[in-house]
Amino acid sequence: MIDTPVLDEDLVEYDPDVPDGPVPVIIDGSDDRELYEHFRFVADRGQELLRVDKFLVARLQKSSRNRVQQAADAGCIIVNGRPVKSNYRVKPGDVVQVVMDRPRYDFEVVAQDIPLDIVYEDDTVLVVNKPAGMVVHPGHGNWDGTLVNALAWHFKDNPDYDVKDPRMGLVHRIDKDTSGLLVVAKTPDAKTDLGRQFFNKTTRREYVAVVWGRPDPPAGRIEGNIDRDPHDRLRMAVFEPNGDRGKHAVTHYETIEPLGFVSVVKCVLETGRTHQIRVHMRHIGHPLFNDERYGGDQVLRGIPSATYKAFVHSCMALCPRQALHARTLGFRHPVTGEEMDFSAPIPEDMTAMMERWRAYAASKQC
């Protein structure tokens, strides 16, 4: 039950959205990853010096030494708060943790016949276009109706796919109310390979968002550490780039089309942090349109009139969620080595809202 972790933490929904959800492990010197403890062992007083891979193989079911070594190489084996290599020698009193990309499932994942928009599938990978409103993983308050439940049904006749086995499955995640592309690994080796691609930032991902106002400059780079908001644990906040608080985060944006008092922007993540696009765009004064958590559900630009406010609210009714879509996804196929690129059209709720803003901008010549 050990795996190379998922390394794309774009807009993770568990912890920030659920007050009593699992909390990520804090790892000294950690990189882009947000990891969760699955196993913990404390070496007793009589523990002889022993390689950590041998130590864990003796304690974990269904885990080979090779898998433990791969996990160590990926930074998933933690001793006393720091990642270690497989040749680390465990000594008395050491706290050894196995961490993974998602919270541990301590319940049965129910297969549910939920339609999937499958963009591509072969024996190794599956690319799916997730609709807005669907939670990725089961968890507190969302035990069913999730993408994982849908995948359990899709793979119910595949004896080699276990939806509860973290060695396969989703390779990255996006928020419940964000739509767009996700890749699923159907084998442990595929997930290991894809996880490394996300970690090495060789994948290609582009998001489309509608934000309040017109960014100035129209294209740029946003840098600022991201951590939980000290005043509201359901939100993230931006801190000094070189400070001690939060994790390093960089977002690149480019204005595609100004639409009156909102703009369509393209966002590319250099790092992947919880709610990164949402909190970074808010930080520069351009929250995502109708993003309730970050203030985008208010009338932030425009004319202070009842008619205009009614127009804005009608746009929000068309797109009743943050206007964010993971439009493109590219990666190297883990078996063939072929570079593969996929795209998902902007969904109807966003396009209808954008078209209404487009007509408004044309009529007002703004």
C-alpha positions as CSV (number, residue, x, y, z in Angstrom):
1,M,0.0,0.0,0.0
2,I,2.8,2.4,-0.8
3,D,3.0,4.7,-3.7
4,T,4.8,7.6,-5.2
5,P,2.6,10.6,-4.1
6,V,0.4,12.7,-6.2
7,L,2.3,15.9,-6.7
8,D,-0.2,18.3,-8.3
9,E,-2.0,20.1,-5.5
10,D,-3.8,22.6,-7.6
11,L,-7.0,23.3,-5.7
12,V,-7.4,20.5,-3.1
13,E,-10.8,20.4,-1.6
14,Y,-10.6,18.2,1.6
15,D,-9.0,20.1,4.4
16,P,-9.7,23.8,3.5
17,D,-13.4,23.1,2.7
18,V,-14.2,20.7,5.6
19,P,-13.5,22.0,9.1
20,D,-13.0,18.5,10.6
21,G,-11.2,17.0,7.6
22,P,-7.8,15.4,7.7
23,V,-4.9,17.7,8.1
24,P,-1.8,17.3,5.9
25,V,1.5,16.2,7.5
26,I,4.0,18.9,8.1
27,I,7.4,17.8,6.8
28,D,10.6,19.7,7.3
29,G,12.0,20.9,4.0
30,S,9.0,19.8,2.1
31,D,8.5,20.7,-1.5
32,D,5.3,21.2,-3.6
33,R,3.6,18.3,-1.9
34,E,0.7,18.1,0.5
35,L,0.8,14.6,2.0
36,Y,-1.2,12.6,4.6
37,E,-0.1,10.0,7.1
38,H,-1.2,6.5,6.4
39,F,1.0,4.6,8.7
40,R,3.0,5.4,11.8
41,F,5.4,3.2,13.8
42,V,7.6,4.0,16.8
43,A,10.7,2.0,17.2
44,D,10.9,0.4,20.6
45,R,13.8,0.8,23.1
46,G,15.3,-2.5,22.1
47,Q,15.3,-1.7,18.4
48,E,18.6,-2.7,16.7
49,L,19.9,-0.5,13.9
50,L,17.9,-1.7,10.8
51,R,17.4,-0.2,7.3
52,V,14.1,1.5,7.1
53,D,13.0,-0.4,4.1
54,K,13.4,-3.7,6.0
55,F,11.8,-2.2,9.1
56,L,8.7,-1.3,7.1
57,V,8.4,-4.4,5.0
58,A,8.1,-6.4,8.2
59,R,5.2,-4.2,9.3
60,L,3.2,-3.5,6.2
61,Q,1.0,-6.0,4.5
62,K,1.1,-6.4,0.7
63,S,4.2,-4.2,0.4
64,S,7.4,-5.4,-1.2
65,R,10.9,-4.0,-0.4
66,N,11.0,-2.5,-3.9
67,R,7.8,-0.6,-3.3
68,V,9.1,0.7,0.0
69,Q,12.3,1.8,-1.7
70,Q,10.3,3.6,-4.4
71,A,8.3,5.4,-1.7
72,A,11.5,6.5,0.0
73,D,12.9,7.8,-3.3
74,A,9.6,9.8,-3.7
75,G,9.9,11.3,-0.2
76,C,7.0,9.3,1.2
77,I,9.0,7.7,4.1
78,I,9.4,10.2,7.0
79,V,11.5,9.6,10.1
80,N,11.2,12.2,12.9
81,G,9.7,14.7,10.6
82,R,12.2,14.5,7.7
83,P,12.1,12.4,4.5
84,V,14.7,9.6,4.5
85,K,16.2,7.3,1.9
86,S,15.7,3.6,2.1
87,N,19.2,3.0,3.6
88,Y,18.4,5.1,6.6
89,R,18.9,3.0,9.8
90,V,16.1,3.0,12.3
91,K,17.2,3.4,15.9
92,P,15.3,3.2,19.2
93,G,12.6,5.9,19.6
94,D,12.4,6.8,15.9
95,V,9.0,7.8,14.7
96,V,8.5,6.3,11.2
97,Q,5.7,7.6,9.0
98,V,4.4,6.5,5.6
99,V,2.7,9.4,3.9
100,M,0.7,9.5,0.7
101,D,-1.1,12.0,-1.6
102,R,-4.5,11.6,-0.1
103,P,-6.2,10.9,3.2
104,R,-6.5,7.3,4.1
105,Y,-9.9,5.6,3.3
106,D,-11.1,4.0,6.5
107,F,-14.4,3.1,4.9
108,E,-15.8,1.1,2.0
109,V,-15.8,3.0,-1.3
110,V,-19.2,2.3,-2.9
111,A,-19.3,1.9,-6.7
112,Q,-22.0,4.2,-8.1
113,D,-23.3,4.4,-11.6
114,I,-22.4,8.1,-12.2
115,P,-21.8,9.2,-15.8
116,L,-18.2,10.0,-16.7
117,D,-17.0,12.3,-19.5
118,I,-14.0,10.2,-20.6
119,V,-11.7,12.1,-22.9
120,Y,-9.2,9.2,-23.4
121,E,-8.6,5.7,-22.1
122,D,-6.2,2.8,-22.7
123,D,-4.9,0.0,-20.6
124,T,-2.7,2.3,-18.6
125,V,-4.3,5.7,-18.2
126,L,-7.7,7.4,-18.3
127,V,-8.4,11.1,-18.8
128,V,-11.7,12.4,-17.5
129,N,-13.4,15.8,-17.7
130,K,-14.8,16.4,-14.2
131,P,-18.0,18.5,-14.0
132,A,-18.3,21.4,-11.6
133,G,-20.1,20.3,-8.4
134,M,-18.4,16.9,-8.2
135,V,-16.1,16.2,-5.2
136,V,-13.0,14.2,-6.2
137,H,-12.5,12.0,-3.2
138,P,-15.0,10.7,-0.5
139,G,-14.5,12.4,2.8
140,H,-16.3,14.2,5.6
141,G,-19.7,15.4,4.4
142,N,-19.2,13.8,0.9
143,W,-19.3,10.1,1.3
144,D,-20.7,9.3,-2.1
145,G,-21.4,10.9,-5.4
146,T,-17.7,11.6,-5.9
147,L,-15.4,11.0,-8.8
148,V,-13.8,8.1,-6.9
149,N,-17.3,6.5,-6.5
150,A,-17.8,6.9,-10.3
151,L,-14.4,5.4,-11.0
152,A,-15.2,2.4,-8.8
153,W,-18.2,1.7,-10.9
154,H,-16.3,2.2,-14.2
155,F,-13.6,-0.3,-13.1
156,K,-15.9,-2.7,-11.3
157,D,-15.2,-5.4,-13.9
158,N,-11.5,-4.8,-13.9
159,P,-9.9,-7.3,-11.4
160,D,-6.6,-5.4,-11.5
161,Y,-8.0,-2.1,-10.4
162,D,-8.7,-1.6,-6.6
163,V,-10.2,1.9,-6.0
164,K,-8.9,1.8,-2.4
165,D,-5.4,1.0,-3.4
166,P,-3.4,4.3,-3.4
167,R,-0.8,2.8,-5.8
168,M,-3.3,3.6,-8.6
169,G,-6.0,6.1,-9.3
170,L,-6.2,9.9,-9.5
171,V,-2.8,11.5,-10.1
172,H,-3.9,15.0,-9.2
173,R,-7.0,16.9,-8.0
174,I,-9.1,20.0,-8.5
175,D,-11.8,21.6,-6.4
176,K,-15.4,20.5,-6.2
177,D,-16.6,23.6,-8.0
178,T,-13.8,23.7,-10.5
179,S,-14.4,21.8,-13.8
180,G,-11.9,20.2,-16.1
181,L,-9.3,17.5,-16.9
182,L,-7.8,14.9,-14.5
183,V,-5.7,11.9,-15.3
184,V,-6.2,8.5,-13.6
185,A,-3.5,5.9,-13.5
186,K,-4.7,2.3,-14.0
187,T,-1.5,0.6,-12.8
188,P,1.0,1.3,-10.0
189,D,3.8,1.9,-12.4
190,A,1.8,4.4,-14.4
191,K,1.0,6.4,-11.2
192,T,4.6,6.3,-10.2
193,D,5.7,7.6,-13.6
194,L,3.0,10.3,-13.8
195,G,3.6,11.4,-10.2
196,R,7.2,12.1,-11.1
197,Q,6.2,14.1,-14.1
198,F,4.0,16.3,-12.0
199,F,6.8,16.6,-9.4
200,N,9.3,17.6,-12.1
201,K,6.8,20.1,-13.7
202,T,7.0,18.5,-17.1
203,T,3.3,18.2,-17.4
204,R,1.3,20.9,-19.3
205,R,-1.7,22.4,-17.6
206,E,-3.7,25.5,-18.4
207,Y,-6.7,26.9,-16.6
208,V,-9.3,29.4,-17.8
209,A,-10.9,31.7,-15.3
210,V,-13.2,34.8,-15.3
211,V,-12.0,37.4,-12.8
212,W,-13.4,40.7,-11.7
213,G,-11.8,43.8,-13.3
214,R,-9.0,44.1,-15.8
215,P,-5.6,42.9,-14.5
216,D,-2.8,45.5,-14.9
217,P,-0.5,44.5,-16.5
218,P,-2.7,42.3,-18.6
219,A,-0.2,39.4,-18.2
220,G,2.2,38.7,-15.4
221,R,3.6,36.5,-12.7
222,I,2.2,36.3,-9.1
223,E,4.5,35.1,-6.4
224,G,3.5,34.8,-2.8
225,N,3.6,32.0,-0.2
226,I,0.3,30.3,0.5
227,D,-0.9,29.1,3.9
228,R,-4.1,28.8,5.8
229,D,-5.8,32.1,6.6
230,P,-5.2,32.8,10.3
231,H,-8.6,34.4,10.6
232,D,-10.6,31.7,8.6
233,R,-9.3,28.1,8.3
234,L,-11.7,27.5,5.4
235,R,-9.6,29.9,3.3
236,M,-6.0,30.2,2.2
237,A,-4.0,33.4,2.3
238,V,-0.9,34.9,0.7
239,F,2.2,35.8,2.7
240,E,5.6,37.3,1.8
241,P,7.5,35.3,-0.8
242,N,10.6,35.0,1.2
243,G,9.0,34.7,4.6
244,D,8.7,31.8,7.0
245,R,5.0,31.5,6.7
246,G,3.4,29.3,4.0
247,K,4.7,27.5,1.0
248,H,6.3,29.0,-2.1
249,A,3.8,29.6,-4.9
250,V,3.9,31.1,-8.4
251,T,1.1,31.6,-10.8
252,H,1.4,33.0,-14.4
253,Y,-1.6,34.7,-15.9
254,E,-2.6,36.2,-19.2
255,T,-5.7,38.2,-20.1
256,I,-7.5,36.5,-23.0
257,E,-10.5,38.8,-23.3
258,P,-11.7,41.9,-21.4
259,L,-15.5,41.8,-21.0
260,G,-16.6,45.0,-19.5
261,F,-16.1,44.8,-15.7
262,V,-14.7,41.2,-15.8
263,S,-11.9,39.5,-17.8
264,V,-11.2,36.1,-19.1
265,V,-7.7,35.0,-18.1
266,K,-5.5,32.0,-18.7
267,C,-3.6,30.7,-15.7
268,V,-0.6,28.4,-15.6
269,L,0.7,27.0,-12.3
270,E,4.4,27.0,-11.7
271,T,3.7,25.4,-8.3
272,G,0.6,23.6,-7.1
273,R,-0.9,24.9,-3.8
274,T,-4.3,24.6,-2.3
275,H,-6.7,27.1,-4.0
276,Q,-3.6,28.7,-5.6
277,I,-5.3,30.4,-8.6
278,R,-8.2,31.5,-6.5
279,V,-6.2,33.0,-3.7
280,H,-3.4,34.5,-6.0
281,M,-5.9,36.3,-8.2
282,R,-7.7,37.7,-5.1
283,H,-4.3,38.8,-3.8
284,I,-3.8,41.1,-6.8
285,G,-7.3,42.5,-6.5
286,H,-9.0,40.3,-9.1
287,P,-11.0,37.5,-7.4
288,L,-12.6,34.9,-9.6
289,F,-16.2,35.7,-10.6
290,N,-18.7,34.2,-8.2
291,D,-16.0,32.7,-5.9
292,E,-17.9,32.8,-2.6
293,R,-15.0,31.8,-0.5
294,Y,-12.7,34.6,-1.8
295,G,-15.3,37.4,-2.1
296,G,-16.0,37.0,-5.8
297,D,-19.7,36.5,-5.2
298,Q,-20.1,40.3,-4.5
299,V,-20.5,43.1,-7.1
300,L,-16.9,44.3,-7.1
301,R,-16.7,46.4,-10.3
302,G,-19.2,48.4,-12.3
303,I,-22.1,50.8,-11.9
304,P,-23.8,51.2,-8.5
305,S,-27.3,50.8,-9.9
306,A,-30.1,48.3,-9.3
307,T,-30.2,47.4,-13.0
308,Y,-26.5,46.6,-13.1
309,K,-26.7,44.6,-9.9
310,A,-29.6,42.6,-11.3
311,F,-27.5,41.9,-14.4
312,V,-24.6,40.7,-12.3
313,H,-26.8,38.4,-10.2
314,S,-28.3,37.0,-13.4
315,C,-24.7,36.1,-14.6
316,M,-24.0,34.5,-11.3
317,A,-27.2,32.4,-11.6
318,L,-25.9,31.2,-15.0
319,C,-22.6,30.1,-13.4
320,P,-23.4,29.4,-9.8
321,R,-19.8,28.6,-8.8
322,Q,-16.3,30.0,-9.1
323,A,-15.6,30.5,-12.8
324,L,-12.6,28.2,-13.2
325,H,-11.9,25.4,-15.6
326,A,-8.9,23.1,-16.1
327,R,-8.9,23.3,-19.9
328,T,-5.7,21.5,-21.1
329,L,-3.6,18.7,-19.8
330,G,-0.5,17.3,-21.3
331,F,1.9,14.5,-20.2
332,R,4.3,11.8,-21.5
333,H,2.5,8.5,-21.7
334,P,4.0,6.3,-18.9
335,V,4.4,3.2,-21.2
336,T,4.9,4.4,-24.8
337,G,6.7,7.7,-24.0
338,E,4.5,9.5,-26.4
339,E,3.7,13.2,-25.6
340,M,-0.1,13.4,-25.2
341,D,-2.2,16.6,-25.0
342,F,-5.9,16.8,-24.2
343,S,-8.4,19.7,-24.0
344,A,-11.9,20.1,-22.6
345,P,-14.2,22.8,-23.8
346,I,-15.2,25.5,-21.4
347,P,-18.5,24.2,-19.9
348,E,-21.9,25.6,-20.7
349,D,-22.4,27.5,-17.4
350,M,-19.2,29.5,-17.9
351,T,-19.7,30.1,-21.6
352,A,-23.3,31.3,-21.1
353,M,-22.1,33.7,-18.4
354,M,-19.2,34.9,-20.6
355,E,-21.6,35.4,-23.5
356,R,-23.9,37.6,-21.4
357,W,-20.9,39.7,-20.2
358,R,-19.7,39.9,-23.9
359,A,-23.1,41.3,-25.0
360,Y,-23.1,43.7,-22.1
361,A,-19.6,45.0,-22.9
362,A,-20.5,45.5,-26.5
363,S,-23.7,47.4,-25.7
364,K,-22.0,49.6,-23.2
365,Q,-18.8,49.9,-25.3
366,C,-16.6,49.1,-22.3
